[in-house]
């Protein structure tokens, strides 16, 4: 009877060893599946979306055409995400102040990703407010242009008797270029 004992221990030992290996491998695989990918290091180069000059020109021309149909003398500015002017169209008879107004409305719209009419309602209060940010203008007349989930440009119009008209003309420019991706 003792002759079988070492053999039994050997079989039991091998079985226990295989079970341990199988369990360890299974747990390791399960842990690997539960692991989330580690965030990679920040990229040295980042790509962004920019509204092309053709689309910017179409938007500006459509906004100017809409204003002229209603007898309004305006300036239309289309700026990129940084506020740099892509297109500026000054309509016949538009006043000297309209250029700066259009650029600042466009910059405000792209900076905050909202029409300037909505921003103007929220820029109230005593003391320092967002109105104090240089280069911005919180009057109706600017709309953002979005692509790939974020603002890439702004269309601003200045010169009509009311900001609501300016913003309606800017919206006509946005409609002219449609939904962007």
Secondary structure, 3 states (H helix, E strand, C coil): CHHHHHHHHHHHHHHHHHHHHHHHHHHHHHHHHHCCCCCCCCCCCCCCCCCCHHHHHHHHHHHHHHHHHCCCCCEEEEEECCCCEEEEEECCCCCCCHHHHHHHHHHHHHHHCCCHHHHHHHCCCCCCCHHHCCCCCCCCCEEEEEECCEEEEEEEEECCCCHHHHHHHHHHHHHHHCCCC
